[in-house]
Amino acid sequence: MTPRVGCLMHMCGVLAATAVLSGAVAAQGQRPLIEAIGTTEPDPLPPGGPTPRMADGRPDLSGVWFSGVIGRPTAWSRTRAERIVEDPIPFRPEIKAKLDAMTRTQIQLLSPGVNCLPLGVPGLFVSNPHPFQIITTPGMFVQLIEVNNDWRLVYTNKRPHPEYPDPLFNGNSSAWWDGDTLVIDSIAIDERTWVLNNGWYHSDQLRIVERIRRPSRNYLEYQFTAEDPKVLSKPWTSAWRKFTLSQDAHQLFENYCTNNQNPEQFKKLLELELNRNR
């Protein structure tokens, strides 16, 4: 099987193909495809039974997980995915002005994924379009993702952060169980990562506290709190995001990112876009 390759050129090809398909299905009297990741499945998965547990009684988070509520890949669809309702992100005024001025092309060209960089934390969950696998054992949390075959390993015995941590893409993490919720507290996160795919960059002061829980066999829930005094006026907590257990014994594919083969054409697109906005 050919490894998946993530790049802006591929995304642009999908957009163009979608425009053609939308016109074709509209001509046949069907609802056109929309520019949204969604699902053609009408109903979400049932809970699937009680939460599996490890030998120490903690929830077992192990499994291959898909974003959404159907337990399989989502795709360009006629059904828009459920909108996540969250509080406004409290950016500092100068940061908000800078982000608001960024065009869609700029955001794509500057995003870590397009530039073949690791997604980091919380990007492993919130900026990852592919399935991921979690393996938990008493004292250890492992996450594997298809994007660039990335991974992280976190010990869950609340080991302290180093006094002078080196910046890492996934940060320096301390984790523990709070009841049935796994809490991962990460600092010293490499500044080349983004918090969200909307251009939300961060400083060296970023702290991410993740919360992961498995309320039933088929569902995983994820939330994070971001604290960054150089970018945010106060800490911000995301809504809970839902993931569902793979229903077809899905295995992760090889997926290596390569730099865009012709980035100059995208720079020209950016120049045209900027000129139109002048």
Secondary structure, DSSP 8 states (H G I E B T S, - for coil): ---B---HHHHHHHHHHHHHHHHHHHHTTS----SSEE-S-SS-----SS--B-TTSSB---EEEEESSSSS--EE-SSB----------B-HHHHHHHHH--HHHHHHH-TTTTT---HHHHHHHS--S-EEEEEETTEEEEEESGGG-EEEEESS-----SS---BTT-EEEEEEETTEEEEEEESB-TTS-SSTTS----TT-EEEEEEEEEETTEEEEEEEEE-TTTBSS-EE---EEEEE-SS------B-----S-HHHHHHHHHHHHHHT-
